[in-house]
Amino acid sequence: MTSAESIIWKHIHINPWKLKFRRQHPISNFIADFYCHKAKLVIEIDGMYHDSKSQSEFDANRTEVMKEFGLKIIRFPS
């Protein structure tokens, strides 16, 4: 895990909402940084390589595919 992922994991792993989050969870052909099935929530931590045009386009496509599954996606820059 990156340092940013460690910080987020520390706050969501055990939480007052009793939601179970998984790390590095597969969704379709992608791996979500963090996923909660009950909330249908994906949390992505985007490092600097996500700033490139090709990666931004890939991320946009990935987000659309995940949305087709009814998921909500939150992205944080690291």
For each residue, the residues with C-beta under 8 A, 3 or more apart:
1: 5 6 9 23
2: 5 6 45 47 78
3: 6 7 78
4: 7 8 45 47 76 78
5: 1 2 8 9 23 33 34 45 78
6: 1 2 3 9 10
7: 3 4 10 11
8: 4 5 11 12 33 34 43 45 76
9: 1 5 6 12 13 21 23 34
10: 6 7 13
11: 7 8 15
12: 8 9 15 19 21 34 36 43
13: 9 10 21
14:
15: 11 12 18 19 21
16:
17:
18: 15
19: 12 15 36 38 39
20: 36 37 38
21: 9 12 13 15 34 35 36 43
22: 25 34 35 36 37
23: 1 5 9 33 34
24: 31 32 33
25: 22 31 32 34 35
26: 30 31 32
27: 30 31 32 35 42 66 69 71
28: 65 66 69
29: 65
30: 26 27 62 65 66
31: 24 25 26 27
32: 24 25 26 27 35 42 43 44 66
33: 5 8 23 24 42 43 44 45
34: 5 8 9 12 21 22 23 25 42 43 44
35: 21 22 25 27 32 41 42 43
36: 12 19 20 21 22 39 40 41
37: 20 22 40
38: 19 20
39: 19 36 72
40: 36 37 69 70 71 72
41: 35 36 71 72 73 74
42: 27 32 33 34 35 66 71 72 73 74
43: 8 12 21 32 33 34 35 73 74 76
44: 32 33 34 59 73 74 75 76
45: 2 4 5 8 33 75 76 78
46: 50 59 75 76 77 78
47: 2 4 50 78
48: 51 78
49: 52 55
50: 46 47 55 56 59 77
51: 48 55 56
52: 49 55 56
53: 56 57
54: 57 58
55: 49 50 51 52 58 59
56: 50 51 52 53 59 60
57: 53 54 60 61
58: 54 55 61 62
59: 44 46 50 55 56 62 63 75
60: 56 57 63 64
61: 57 58 64 65
62: 30 58 59 65 66
63: 59 60 66 67 73 75
64: 60 61 67 68
65: 28 29 30 61 62 68 69
66: 27 28 30 32 42 62 63 69 71 73
67: 63 64 70 71 73
68: 64 65
69: 27 28 40 65 66
70: 40 67
71: 27 40 41 42 66 67
72: 39 40 41 42
73: 41 42 43 44 63 66 67
74: 41 42 43 44
75: 44 45 46 59 63
76: 4 8 43 44 45 46
77: 46 50
78: 2 3 4 5 45 46 47 48
